[in-house]
């Protein structure tokens, strides 16, 4: 490594000629060139002009037709939220963002699509690995006439299997809403800003998943399942830092899938069920104790019955069985005295 840093490009918005004005001018140039050639041919046949005079009409006519032919490739159109990057002989000259019919220097690069570019679905990392196995790297993408869409886009990432902070394998996926903010950075600071965005999104998601536990964290600990908003904000912030080099801004990033990996899903489900039962039992016992305490206090305050400690213990035991039992309790009615 020689320590050389890449030069960061910055977008420069420029204005170009109206396409309608230049279209009228090009049409006039073509008509003038054709008219000169026709006049030269007609007058030459009638011998009204000498050879030198005929050449005086033919040469300007040919030059006008050549000029019109050179100017014609300069026309282009832009749709709303679409931009064109202007590159002249390898030098960045600016970006056109106004939609409509335009004309610019016809020598600006056209930027055709690179041949042999692979297509198809799948994750960005998968495509890179697949192309590496075939022995051919992925060619940098180029857009027709360097047109770049600055519309809001959505990247629905694939499900990734990663280990959370506690080492448990989980499946996680995210949806990223993004758009191109700086066209110069997107086109010149990275080979393919779309592939770069997809790869960095997957990398950031893997790093995020390994930084938090799936659930059952310590007190005030952020977990993937319980703190979705905080985790999504952390993912968005990390993506913004990673994608700033490519001129991409992240509008929103949220988890779209979160689950334990299949090999531990059943064990974790049983653990969750057991914890749910324990939590429910704790609430039931707490409520039963409160009700027994209230019953004994009311009986004592209103002098309904005077119970010795042994009878209080029996009453508490019976009430706890009635209140905490899972099945319906069938009480036995005592028709005698309390002490028989």
ZADO-1210 file (C-alpha; in nm, 4 decimals, padded with zeros to 6 digits):
<atoms>
<atom x="00.0000" y="00.0000" z="00.0000" code="UNK" pos="1"/>
<atom x="00.1420" y="00.3373" z="-00.1007" code="UNK" pos="2"/>
<atom x="-00.0940" y="00.5357" z="00.1238" code="UNK" pos="3"/>
<atom x="-00.2386" y="00.7321" z="-00.1674" code="UNK" pos="4"/>
<atom x="-00.5893" y="00.8620" z="-00.0918" code="UNK" pos="5"/>
<atom x="-00.8613" y="00.8722" z="-00.3529" code="UNK" pos="6"/>
<atom x="-00.9809" y="01.2128" z="-00.4633" code="UNK" pos="7"/>
<atom x="-01.3378" y="01.2775" z="-00.3497" code="UNK" pos="8"/>
<atom x="-01.5593" y="01.4282" z="-00.6190" code="UNK" pos="9"/>
<atom x="-01.8385" y="01.6764" z="-00.5541" code="UNK" pos="10"/>
<atom x="-02.1431" y="01.7408" z="-00.7679" code="UNK" pos="11"/>
<atom x="-02.1572" y="02.0659" z="-00.9649" code="UNK" pos="12"/>
<atom x="-02.4968" y="02.1552" z="-01.1104" code="UNK" pos="13"/>
<atom x="-02.4766" y="02.3210" z="-01.4541" code="UNK" pos="14"/>
<atom x="-02.7238" y="02.4560" z="-01.7080" code="UNK" pos="15"/>
<atom x="-02.7302" y="02.3526" z="-02.0751" code="UNK" pos="16"/>
<atom x="-02.9020" y="02.4772" z="-02.3899" code="UNK" pos="17"/>
<atom x="-03.2725" y="02.4264" z="-02.4493" code="UNK" pos="18"/>
<atom x="-03.3244" y="02.1355" z="-02.6845" code="UNK" pos="19"/>
<atom x="-03.6041" y="02.3096" z="-02.8733" code="UNK" pos="20"/>
<atom x="-03.3909" y="02.6133" z="-02.9599" code="UNK" pos="21"/>
<atom x="-03.1024" y="02.3973" z="-03.0762" code="UNK" pos="22"/>
<atom x="-03.3401" y="02.1699" z="-03.2683" code="UNK" pos="23"/>
<atom x="-03.4641" y="02.4679" z="-03.4672" code="UNK" pos="24"/>
<atom x="-03.1048" y="02.5784" z="-03.5304" code="UNK" pos="25"/>
<atom x="-02.9964" y="02.2305" z="-03.6457" code="UNK" pos="26"/>
<atom x="-03.2960" y="02.2056" z="-03.8782" code="UNK" pos="27"/>
<atom x="-03.2056" y="02.5432" z="-04.0311" code="UNK" pos="28"/>
<atom x="-02.8452" y="02.4279" z="-04.0764" code="UNK" pos="29"/>
<atom x="-02.9552" y="02.1092" z="-04.2547" code="UNK" pos="30"/>
<atom x="-03.2010" y="02.2974" z="-04.4757" code="UNK" pos="31"/>
<atom x="-02.9377" y="02.5557" z="-04.5639" code="UNK" pos="32"/>
<atom x="-02.6834" y="02.2874" z="-04.6520" code="UNK" pos="33"/>
<atom x="-02.9327" y="02.0962" z="-04.8654" code="UNK" pos="34"/>
<atom x="-03.0450" y="02.4181" z="-05.0372" code="UNK" pos="35"/>
<atom x="-02.6875" y="02.5084" z="-05.1292" code="UNK" pos="36"/>
<atom x="-02.6224" y="02.1646" z="-05.2752" code="UNK" pos="37"/>
<atom x="-02.9479" y="02.1716" z="-05.4728" code="UNK" pos="38"/>
<atom x="-02.8765" y="02.5209" z="-05.6093" code="UNK" pos="39"/>
<atom x="-02.5237" y="02.4171" z="-05.6997" code="UNK" pos="40"/>
<atom x="-02.6554" y="02.1154" z="-05.8899" code="UNK" pos="41"/>
<atom x="-02.9311" y="02.3066" z="-06.0697" code="UNK" pos="42"/>
<atom x="-02.7141" y="02.5977" z="-06.1708" code="UNK" pos="43"/>
<atom x="-02.4305" y="02.3699" z="-06.2743" code="UNK" pos="44"/>
<atom x="-02.6647" y="02.1831" z="-06.5115" code="UNK" pos="45"/>
<atom x="-02.7859" y="02.5091" z="-06.6630" code="UNK" pos="46"/>
<atom x="-02.4260" y="02.6265" z="-06.6921" code="UNK" pos="47"/>
<atom x="-02.5076" y="02.9468" z="-06.5133" code="UNK" pos="48"/>
<atom x="-02.2088" y="02.8982" z="-06.2785" code="UNK" pos="49"/>
<atom x="-01.8482" y="02.8220" z="-06.3407" code="UNK" pos="50"/>
<atom x="-01.6699" y="02.5327" z="-06.1747" code="UNK" pos="51"/>
<atom x="-01.5155" y="02.7548" z="-05.9082" code="UNK" pos="52"/>
<atom x="-01.8531" y="02.9153" z="-05.8327" code="UNK" pos="53"/>
<atom x="-02.0167" y="02.5723" z="-05.8083" code="UNK" pos="54"/>
<atom x="-01.7521" y="02.4597" z="-05.5626" code="UNK" pos="55"/>
<atom x="-01.8200" y="02.7817" z="-05.3685" code="UNK" pos="56"/>
<atom x="-02.1740" y="02.6514" z="-05.3100" code="UNK" pos="57"/>
<atom x="-02.0954" y="02.2810" z="-05.2706" code="UNK" pos="58"/>
<atom x="-01.8248" y="02.3215" z="-05.0065" code="UNK" pos="59"/>
<atom x="-02.0362" y="02.5388" z="-04.7663" code="UNK" pos="60"/>
<atom x="-02.3309" y="02.3040" z="-04.8215" code="UNK" pos="61"/>
<atom x="-02.1234" y="02.0000" z="-04.7268" code="UNK" pos="62"/>
<atom x="-01.9779" y="02.1815" z="-04.4270" code="UNK" pos="63"/>
<atom x="-02.3274" y="02.2780" z="-04.3097" code="UNK" pos="64"/>
<atom x="-02.4479" y="01.9183" z="-04.3393" code="UNK" pos="65"/>
<atom x="-02.1382" y="01.8002" z="-04.1528" code="UNK" pos="66"/>
<atom x="-02.1990" y="02.0615" z="-03.8813" code="UNK" pos="67"/>
<atom x="-02.5614" y="01.9536" z="-03.8433" code="UNK" pos="68"/>
<atom x="-02.4533" y="01.5895" z="-03.8193" code="UNK" pos="69"/>
<atom x="-02.2011" y="01.6754" z="-03.5463" code="UNK" pos="70"/>
<atom x="-02.4548" y="01.8791" z="-03.3472" code="UNK" pos="71"/>
<atom x="-02.7342" y="01.6196" z="-03.3659" code="UNK" pos="72"/>
<atom x="-02.5985" y="01.3732" z="-03.1019" code="UNK" pos="73"/>
<atom x="-02.6067" y="01.6516" z="-02.8429" code="UNK" pos="74"/>
<atom x="-02.9828" y="01.6176" z="-02.7831" code="UNK" pos="75"/>
<atom x="-03.1072" y="01.4323" z="-02.4753" code="UNK" pos="76"/>
<atom x="-03.4072" y="01.4225" z="-02.2449" code="UNK" pos="77"/>
<atom x="-03.4346" y="01.3956" z="-01.8682" code="UNK" pos="78"/>
<atom x="-03.7346" y="01.2701" z="-01.6760" code="UNK" pos="79"/>
<atom x="-03.8327" y="01.4139" z="-01.3362" code="UNK" pos="80"/>
<atom x="-03.5836" y="01.3110" z="-01.0648" code="UNK" pos="81"/>
<atom x="-03.3265" y="01.2083" z="-01.3234" code="UNK" pos="82"/>
<atom x="-02.9832" y="01.3625" z="-01.3768" code="UNK" pos="83"/>
<atom x="-02.7097" y="01.3416" z="-01.6381" code="UNK" pos="84"/>
<atom x="-02.3411" y="01.3573" z="-01.5557" code="UNK" pos="85"/>
<atom x="-02.1391" y="01.5464" z="-01.8173" code="UNK" pos="86"/>
<atom x="-01.7940" y="01.4030" z="-01.8908" code="UNK" pos="87"/>
<atom x="-01.5743" y="01.5581" z="-02.1602" code="UNK" pos="88"/>
<atom x="-01.2656" y="01.3581" z="-02.2573" code="UNK" pos="89"/>
<atom x="-01.2430" y="01.2084" z="-01.9075" code="UNK" pos="90"/>
<atom x="-01.3005" y="01.5348" z="-01.7183" code="UNK" pos="91"/>
<atom x="-01.6126" y="01.5909" z="-01.5078" code="UNK" pos="92"/>
<atom x="-01.7857" y="01.9108" z="-01.6227" code="UNK" pos="93"/>
<atom x="-02.1034" y="01.9092" z="-01.4142" code="UNK" pos="94"/>
<atom x="-02.4458" y="01.7540" z="-01.3664" code="UNK" pos="95"/>
<atom x="-02.7747" y="01.8491" z="-01.5313" code="UNK" pos="96"/>
<atom x="-03.0746" y="01.8037" z="-01.3009" code="UNK" pos="97"/>
<atom x="-03.3486" y="01.9969" z="-01.4867" code="UNK" pos="98"/>
<atom x="-03.6018" y="01.7679" z="-01.6505" code="UNK" pos="99"/>
<atom x="-03.7035" y="01.8248" z="-02.0133" code="UNK" pos="100"/>
<atom x="-03.5490" y="01.8382" z="-02.3615" code="UNK" pos="101"/>
<atom x="-03.1876" y="01.9606" z="-02.3636" code="UNK" pos="102"/>
<atom x="-02.8833" y="01.9988" z="-02.5844" code="UNK" pos="103"/>
<atom x="-02.5245" y="01.9822" z="-02.4696" code="UNK" pos="104"/>
<atom x="-02.1819" y="01.9413" z="-02.6218" code="UNK" pos="105"/>
<atom x="-02.2083" y="01.6336" z="-02.8497" code="UNK" pos="106"/>
<atom x="-01.8606" y="01.5256" z="-02.7423" code="UNK" pos="107"/>
<atom x="-01.9750" y="01.4541" z="-02.3874" code="UNK" pos="108"/>
<atom x="-01.9268" y="01.0852" z="-02.3120" code="UNK" pos="109"/>
<atom x="-02.2231" y="00.8564" z="-02.3672" code="UNK" pos="110"/>
<atom x="-02.1273" y="00.6022" z="-02.1013" code="UNK" pos="111"/>
<atom x="-02.2693" y="00.2781" z="-02.2512" code="UNK" pos="112"/>
<atom x="-02.3388" y="-00.0302" z="-02.0410" code="UNK" pos="113"/>
<atom x="-02.0363" y="-00.2526" z="-01.9968" code="UNK" pos="114"/>
<atom x="-02.0588" y="-00.5776" z="-02.1928" code="UNK" pos="115"/>
<atom x="-02.0802" y="-00.9048" z="-02.0070" code="UNK" pos="116"/>
<atom x="-02.2415" y="-00.7528" z="-01.6996" code="UNK" pos="117"/>
<atom x="-02.4155" y="-01.0297" z="-01.5013" code="UNK" pos="118"/>
<atom x="-02.7855" y="-00.9977" z="-01.4284" code="UNK" pos="119"/>
<atom x="-03.0300" y="-01.1707" z="-01.1969" code="UNK" pos="120"/>
<atom x="-03.1402" y="-01.1683" z="-00.8380" code="UNK" pos="121"/>
<atom x="-02.9659" y="-01.2690" z="-00.5211" code="UNK" pos="122"/>
<atom x="-02.7538" y="-01.0814" z="-00.2767" code="UNK" pos="123"/>
<atom x="-02.4672" y="-00.8563" z="-00.3749" code="UNK" pos="124"/>
<atom x="-02.2106" y="-01.0661" z="-00.1915" code="UNK" pos="125"/>
<atom x="-02.3489" y="-01.3805" z="-00.3550" code="UNK" pos="126"/>
<atom x="-02.3174" y="-01.2306" z="-00.7015" code="UNK" pos="127"/>
<atom x="-01.9591" y="-01.1252" z="-00.6354" code="UNK" pos="128"/>
<atom x="-01.8676" y="-01.4704" z="-00.5061" code="UNK" pos="129"/>
<atom x="-02.0438" y="-01.6337" z="-00.8010" code="UNK" pos="130"/>
<atom x="-01.8568" y="-01.4207" z="-01.0499" code="UNK" pos="131"/>
<atom x="-01.5314" y="-01.4992" z="-00.8701" code="UNK" pos="132"/>
<atom x="-01.5944" y="-01.8723" z="-00.9013" code="UNK" pos="133"/>
<atom x="-01.6413" y="-01.8340" z="-01.2739" code="UNK" pos="134"/>
<atom x="-01.3043" y="-01.6660" z="-01.3002" code="UNK" pos="135"/>
<atom x="-01.4390" y="-01.3331" z="-01.4205" code="UNK" pos="136"/>
<atom x="-01.4833" y="-01.0219" z="-01.2073" code="UNK" pos="137"/>
<atom x="-01.7969" y="-00.8142" z="-01.2218" code="UNK" pos="138"/>
<atom x="-01.7562" y="-00.5328" z="-01.4747" code="UNK" pos="139"/>
<atom x="-01.8265" y="-00.1819" z="-01.3417" code="UNK" pos="140"/>
<atom x="-02.1704" y="-00.0669" z="-01.4462" code="UNK" pos="141"/>
<atom x="-02.2075" y="00.2329" z="-01.6735" code="UNK" pos="142"/>
<atom x="-02.5339" y="00.4052" z="-01.7486" code="UNK" pos="143"/>
<atom x="-02.6509" y="00.5189" z="-02.0968" code="UNK" pos="144"/>
<atom x="-02.5261" y="00.8743" z="-02.1474" code="UNK" pos="145"/>
<atom x="-02.4330" y="00.8791" z="-01.7784" code="UNK" pos="146"/>
<atom x="-02.7951" y="00.9222" z="-01.6750" code="UNK" pos="147"/>
<atom x="-02.8524" y="00.8579" z="-01.3059" code="UNK" pos="148"/>
<atom x="-03.1868" y="00.8212" z="-01.1324" code="UNK" pos="149"/>
<atom x="-03.2095" y="01.0273" z="-00.8133" code="UNK" pos="150"/>
<atom x="-03.5478" y="00.8820" z="-00.7196" code="UNK" pos="151"/>
<atom x="-03.6051" y="00.7102" z="-00.3867" code="UNK" pos="152"/>
<atom x="-03.5301" y="00.3381" z="-00.4134" code="UNK" pos="153"/>
<atom x="-03.5883" y="00.0371" z="-00.1898" code="UNK" pos="154"/>
<atom x="-03.3434" y="-00.2425" z="-00.1260" code="UNK" pos="155"/>
<atom x="-03.5056" y="-00.5502" z="00.0257" code="UNK" pos="156"/>
<atom x="-03.2092" y="-00.7386" z="00.1620" code="UNK" pos="157"/>
<atom x="-03.1888" y="-01.1193" z="00.1770" code="UNK" pos="158"/>
<atom x="-03.2142" y="-01.3191" z="00.4988" code="UNK" pos="159"/>
<atom x="-02.8742" y="-01.3488" z="00.6640" code="UNK" pos="160"/>
<atom x="-02.7708" y="-01.6038" z="00.9252" code="UNK" pos="161"/>
<atom x="-02.5478" y="-01.4427" z="01.1867" code="UNK" pos="162"/>
<atom x="-02.4627" y="-01.4858" z="01.5544" code="UNK" pos="163"/>
<atom x="-02.6003" y="-01.2310" z="01.7966" code="UNK" pos="164"/>
<atom x="-02.4056" y="-01.0835" z="02.0862" code="UNK" pos="165"/>
<atom x="-02.4633" y="-01.3959" z="02.2980" code="UNK" pos="166"/>
<atom x="-02.3534" y="-01.6285" z="02.0168" code="UNK" pos="167"/>
<atom x="-02.7009" y="-01.7524" z="01.9263" code="UNK" pos="168"/>
<atom x="-02.7542" y="-01.8050" z="01.5496" code="UNK" pos="169"/>
<atom x="-03.0349" y="-01.5814" z="01.4204" code="UNK" pos="170"/>
<atom x="-03.1865" y="-01.4986" z="01.0840" code="UNK" pos="171"/>
<atom x="-03.2129" y="-01.1285" z="01.0074" code="UNK" pos="172"/>
<atom x="-03.3038" y="-00.9100" z="00.7094" code="UNK" pos="173"/>
<atom x="-03.3585" y="-00.5403" z="00.6529" code="UNK" pos="174"/>
<atom x="-03.5267" y="-00.2990" z="00.4126" code="UNK" pos="175"/>
<atom x="-03.3268" y="00.0102" z="00.3155" code="UNK" pos="176"/>
<atom x="-03.4863" y="00.3162" z="00.1535" code="UNK" pos="177"/>
<atom x="-03.2178" y="00.5194" z="-00.0214" code="UNK" pos="178"/>
<atom x="-03.1456" y="00.7641" z="-00.3029" code="UNK" pos="179"/>
<atom x="-02.8508" y="00.9187" z="-00.4820" code="UNK" pos="180"/>
<atom x="-02.7681" y="01.2630" z="-00.3443" code="UNK" pos="181"/>
<atom x="-02.4331" y="01.3412" z="-00.5085" code="UNK" pos="182"/>
<atom x="-02.4132" y="01.2091" z="-00.8663" code="UNK" pos="183"/>
<atom x="-02.0421" y="01.2864" z="-00.9008" code="UNK" pos="184"/>
<atom x="-01.9537" y="01.0700" z="-00.6014" code="UNK" pos="185"/>
<atom x="-02.1886" y="00.7944" z="-00.7177" code="UNK" pos="186"/>
<atom x="-02.0334" y="00.7775" z="-01.0646" code="UNK" pos="187"/>
<atom x="-01.6647" y="00.8398" z="-00.9959" code="UNK" pos="188"/>
<atom x="-01.5826" y="00.7506" z="-00.6329" code="UNK" pos="189"/>
<atom x="-01.7019" y="00.3881" z="-00.6545" code="UNK" pos="190"/>
<atom x="-01.7172" y="00.1387" z="-00.9424" code="UNK" pos="191"/>
<atom x="-02.0878" y="00.0606" z="-00.9086" code="UNK" pos="192"/>
<atom x="-02.2827" y="00.2560" z="-00.6470" code="UNK" pos="193"/>
<atom x="-02.5763" y="00.0105" z="-00.6553" code="UNK" pos="194"/>
<atom x="-02.3543" y="-00.2906" z="-00.5861" code="UNK" pos="195"/>
<atom x="-02.1639" y="-00.0855" z="-00.3289" code="UNK" pos="196"/>
<atom x="-02.4886" y="00.0036" z="-00.1497" code="UNK" pos="197"/>
<atom x="-02.6090" y="-00.3579" z="-00.1429" code="UNK" pos="198"/>
<atom x="-02.2757" y="-00.4914" z="-00.0176" code="UNK" pos="199"/>
<atom x="-02.2398" y="-00.2272" z="00.2532" code="UNK" pos="200"/>
<atom x="-02.6017" y="-00.2825" z="00.3622" code="UNK" pos="201"/>
<atom x="-02.5369" y="-00.6514" z="00.4215" code="UNK" pos="202"/>
<atom x="-02.2085" y="-00.5776" z="00.5979" code="UNK" pos="203"/>
<atom x="-02.3715" y="-00.3202" z="00.8251" code="UNK" pos="204"/>
<atom x="-02.6579" y="-00.5568" z="00.9066" code="UNK" pos="205"/>
<atom x="-02.4160" y="-00.8357" z="01.0029" code="UNK" pos="206"/>
<atom x="-02.2233" y="-00.5977" z="01.2273" code="UNK" pos="207"/>
<atom x="-02.5450" y="-00.4720" z="01.3856" code="UNK" pos="208"/>
<atom x="-02.6759" y="-00.8225" z="01.4591" code="UNK" pos="209"/>
<atom x="-02.3504" y="-00.9203" z="01.6285" code="UNK" pos="210"/>
<atom x="-02.3609" y="-00.6070" z="01.8472" code="UNK" pos="211"/>
<atom x="-02.6960" y="-00.6782" z="02.0166" code="UNK" pos="212"/>
<atom x="-02.8551" y="-00.9774" z="02.1833" code="UNK" pos="213"/>
<atom x="-03.1694" y="-01.1229" z="02.0270" code="UNK" pos="214"/>
<atom x="-03.3678" y="-01.0849" z="02.3501" code="UNK" pos="215"/>
<atom x="-03.3464" y="-01.1394" z="02.7281" code="UNK" pos="216"/>
<atom x="-03.0850" y="-00.8734" z="02.7749" code="UNK" pos="217"/>
<atom x="-02.9715" y="-00.7287" z="03.1029" code="UNK" pos="218"/>
<atom x="-03.1505" y="-00.4381" z="03.2658" code="UNK" pos="219"/>
<atom x="-03.1817" y="-00.1408" z="03.0267" code="UNK" pos="220"/>
<atom x="-02.9937" y="-00.3362" z="02.7568" code="UNK" pos="221"/>
<atom x="-03.1068" y="-00.2820" z="02.3968" code="UNK" pos="222"/>
<atom x="-03.2062" y="-00.6049" z="02.2206" code="UNK" pos="223"/>
<atom x="-03.2978" y="-00.6804" z="01.8612" code="UNK" pos="224"/>
<atom x="-03.6485" y="-00.8015" z="01.9405" code="UNK" pos="225"/>
<atom x="-03.7525" y="-00.5577" z="02.2119" code="UNK" pos="226"/>
<atom x="-03.5994" y="-00.2324" z="02.0853" code="UNK" pos="227"/>
<atom x="-03.6848" y="-00.2244" z="01.7152" code="UNK" pos="228"/>
<atom x="-03.6807" y="00.1563" z="01.6854" code="UNK" pos="229"/>
<atom x="-03.3424" y="00.1956" z="01.8544" code="UNK" pos="230"/>
<atom x="-03.1905" y="-00.0855" z="01.6458" code="UNK" pos="231"/>
<atom x="-03.3317" y="00.0597" z="01.3230" code="UNK" pos="232"/>
<atom x="-03.1879" y="00.4014" z="01.4071" code="UNK" pos="233"/>
<atom x="-02.8475" y="00.2468" z="01.4764" code="UNK" pos="234"/>
<atom x="-02.8626" y="00.0625" z="01.1421" code="UNK" pos="235"/>
<atom x="-02.9558" y="00.3825" z="00.9584" code="UNK" pos="236"/>
<atom x="-02.6701" y="00.5749" z="01.1190" code="UNK" pos="237"/>
<atom x="-02.4136" y="00.3083" z="01.0322" code="UNK" pos="238"/>
<atom x="-02.5379" y="00.2884" z="00.6729" code="UNK" pos="239"/>
<atom x="-02.5132" y="00.6660" z="00.6336" code="UNK" pos="240"/>
<atom x="-02.1503" y="00.6545" z="00.7452" code="UNK" pos="241"/>
<atom x="-02.0671" y="00.3677" z="00.5106" code="UNK" pos="242"/>
<atom x="-02.2532" y="00.5026" z="00.2047" code="UNK" pos="243"/>
<atom x="-02.1445" y="00.8672" z="00.2316" code="UNK" pos="244"/>
<atom x="-01.8471" y="00.7896" z="00.0059" code="UNK" pos="245"/>
<atom x="-02.0827" y="00.6825" z="-00.2745" code="UNK" pos="246"/>
<atom x="-02.2997" y="00.9950" z="-00.2548" code="UNK" pos="247"/>
<atom x="-02.5946" y="00.7904" z="-00.1255" code="UNK" pos="248"/>
<atom x="-02.8279" y="00.9108" z="00.1493" code="UNK" pos="249"/>
<atom x="-03.0368" y="00.6666" z="00.3539" code="UNK" pos="250"/>
<atom x="-03.3962" y="00.7762" z="00.4091" code="UNK" pos="251"/>
<atom x="-03.4989" y="00.4825" z="00.6279" code="UNK" pos="252"/>
<atom x="-03.3670" y="00.1452" z="00.7394" code="UNK" pos="253"/>
<atom x="-03.5753" y="-00.1092" z="00.9299" code="UNK" pos="254"/>
<atom x="-03.5599" y="-00.4781" z="01.0114" code="UNK" pos="255"/>
<atom x="-03.7951" y="-00.6810" z="00.7924" code="UNK" pos="256"/>
<atom x="-03.7233" y="-01.0260" z="00.9364" code="UNK" pos="257"/>
<atom x="-03.5914" y="-01.1449" z="01.2722" code="UNK" pos="258"/>
<atom x="-03.6020" y="-01.5018" z="01.4023" code="UNK" pos="259"/>
<atom x="-03.3873" y="-01.7666" z="01.5605" code="UNK" pos="260"/>
<atom x="-03.2099" y="-02.0001" z="01.3198" code="UNK" pos="261"/>
<atom x="-03.4044" y="-02.3247" z="01.2535" code="UNK" pos="262"/>
<atom x="-03.1559" y="-02.5413" z="01.4435" code="UNK" pos="263"/>
<atom x="-03.2295" y="-02.3663" z="01.7759" code="UNK" pos="264"/>
<atom x="-03.5772" y="-02.2305" z="01.7090" code="UNK" pos="265"/>
<atom x="-03.7606" y="-02.5145" z="01.8894" code="UNK" pos="266"/>
<atom x="-03.5339" y="-02.4968" z="02.1947" code="UNK" pos="267"/>
<atom x="-03.5749" y="-02.1203" z="02.2160" code="UNK" pos="268"/>
<atom x="-03.9512" y="-02.1537" z="02.1762" code="UNK" pos="269"/>
<atom x="-03.9667" y="-02.3935" z="02.4701" code="UNK" pos="270"/>
<atom x="-03.7570" y="-02.1547" z="02.6753" code="UNK" pos="271"/>
<atom x="-03.9868" y="-01.8660" z="02.5902" code="UNK" pos="272"/>
<atom x="-04.2908" y="-02.0749" z="02.6827" code="UNK" pos="273"/>
<atom x="-04.1330" y="-02.1694" z="03.0150" code="UNK" pos="274"/>
<atom x="-04.0480" y="-01.8081" z="03.0896" code="UNK" pos="275"/>
<atom x="-04.4012" y="-01.7041" z="02.9986" code="UNK" pos="276"/>
<atom x="-04.5419" y="-01.9641" z="03.2397" code="UNK" pos="277"/>
<atom x="-04.3082" y="-01.8450" z="03.5145" code="UNK" pos="278"/>
<atom x="-04.4084" y="-01.4829" z="03.4591" code="UNK" pos="279"/>
<atom x="-04.7769" y="-01.5781" z="03.4658" code="UNK" pos="280"/>
<atom x="-04.7305" y="-01.7774" z="03.7862" code="UNK" pos="281"/>
<atom x="-04.5539" y="-01.4876" z="03.9510" code="UNK" pos="282"/>
<atom x="-04.8445" y="-01.2577" z="03.8728" code="UNK" pos="283"/>
<atom x="-05.0979" y="-01.5141" z="03.9927" code="UNK" pos="284"/>
<atom x="-04.9143" y="-01.5704" z="04.3216" code="UNK" pos="285"/>
<atom x="-04.8696" y="-01.1992" z="04.3769" code="UNK" pos="286"/>
<atom x="-05.2391" y="-01.1403" z="04.3190" code="UNK" pos="287"/>
<atom x="-05.3392" y="-01.4346" z="04.5416" code="UNK" pos="288"/>
<atom x="-05.1222" y="-01.3141" z="04.8307" code="UNK" pos="289"/>
<atom x="-05.2735" y="-00.9663" z="04.8009" code="UNK" pos="290"/>
<atom x="-05.6264" y="-01.1096" z="04.8055" code="UNK" pos="291"/>
<atom x="-05.5561" y="-01.3335" z="05.1091" code="UNK" pos="292"/>
<atom x="-05.3993" y="-01.0425" z="05.2950" code="UNK" pos="293"/>
<atom x="-05.7003" y="-00.8257" z="05.2160" code="UNK" pos="294"/>
<atom x="-05.9425" y="-01.0987" z="05.3285" code="UNK" pos="295"/>
<atom x="-05.7681" y="-01.1489" z="05.6624" code="UNK" pos="296"/>
<atom x="-05.7461" y="-00.7749" z="05.7207" code="UNK" pos="297"/>
<atom x="-06.1158" y="-00.7229" z="05.6463" code="UNK" pos="298"/>
<atom x="-06.2179" y="-01.0090" z="05.8758" code="UNK" pos="299"/>
<atom x="-06.0059" y="-00.8710" z="06.1577" code="UNK" pos="300"/>
<atom x="-06.1184" y="-00.5095" z="06.1185" code="UNK" pos="301"/>
<atom x="-06.4899" y="-00.5958" z="06.1038" code="UNK" pos="302"/>
<atom x="-06.4688" y="-00.8610" z="06.3791" code="UNK" pos="303"/>
<atom x="-06.6447" y="-01.1130" z="06.1604" code="UNK" pos="304"/>
<atom x="-06.4619" y="-01.4050" z="06.3160" code="UNK" pos="305"/>
<atom x="-06.1733" y="-01.4478" z="06.5578" code="UNK" pos="306"/>
<atom x="-05.9161" y="-01.6883" z="06.4184" code="UNK" pos="307"/>
<atom x="-05.6197" y="-01.8327" z="06.6032" code="UNK" pos="308"/>
<atom x="-05.2870" y="-01.8683" z="06.4173" code="UNK" pos="309"/>
<atom x="-05.3539" y="-02.2313" z="06.3294" code="UNK" pos="310"/>
<atom x="-05.6934" y="-02.1503" z="06.1715" code="UNK" pos="311"/>
<atom x="-05.5426" y="-01.8511" z="05.9891" code="UNK" pos="312"/>
<atom x="-05.2775" y="-02.0794" z="05.8417" code="UNK" pos="313"/>
<atom x="-05.5443" y="-02.3275" z="05.7278" code="UNK" pos="314"/>
<atom x="-05.7504" y="-02.0455" z="05.5767" code="UNK" pos="315"/>
<atom x="-05.4500" y="-01.9050" z="05.3944" code="UNK" pos="316"/>
<atom x="-05.3637" y="-02.2517" z="05.2599" code="UNK" pos="317"/>
<atom x="-05.7180" y="-02.3077" z="05.1333" code="UNK" pos="318"/>
<atom x="-05.7402" y="-01.9638" z="04.9696" code="UNK" pos="319"/>
<atom x="-05.4044" y="-02.0076" z="04.7975" code="UNK" pos="320"/>
<atom x="-05.5128" y="-02.3438" z="04.6589" code="UNK" pos="321"/>
<atom x="-05.8366" y="-02.1921" z="04.5283" code="UNK" pos="322"/>
<atom x="-05.6711" y="-01.8850" z="04.3767" code="UNK" pos="323"/>
<atom x="-05.3583" y="-02.0501" z="04.2324" code="UNK" pos="324"/>
<atom x="-05.4958" y="-02.3847" z="04.1206" code="UNK" pos="325"/>
<atom x="-05.5126" y="-02.4535" z="03.7476" code="UNK" pos="326"/>
<atom x="-05.8272" y="-02.6700" z="03.7705" code="UNK" pos="327"/>
<atom x="-06.1606" y="-02.5818" z="03.9246" code="UNK" pos="328"/>
<atom x="-06.1755" y="-02.6376" z="04.3006" code="UNK" pos="329"/>
<atom x="-06.4741" y="-02.8147" z="04.4611" code="UNK" pos="330"/>
<atom x="-06.5018" y="-02.6933" z="04.8213" code="UNK" pos="331"/>
<atom x="-06.6363" y="-02.9082" z="05.1063" code="UNK" pos="332"/>
<atom x="-06.8992" y="-02.7248" z="05.3123" code="UNK" pos="333"/>
<atom x="-06.8556" y="-02.7615" z="05.6882" code="UNK" pos="334"/>
<atom x="-07.2024" y="-02.7709" z="05.8537" code="UNK" pos="335"/>
<atom x="-07.0624" y="-02.7996" z="06.2034" code="UNK" pos="336"/>
<atom x="-06.8555" y="-02.5582" z="06.4060" code="UNK" pos="337"/>
<atom x="-06.5331" y="-02.4090" z="06.2921" code="UNK" pos="338"/>
<atom x="-06.3359" y="-02.6327" z="06.5283" code="UNK" pos="339"/>
<atom x="-06.4918" y="-02.9684" z="06.4354" code="UNK" pos="340"/>
</atoms>
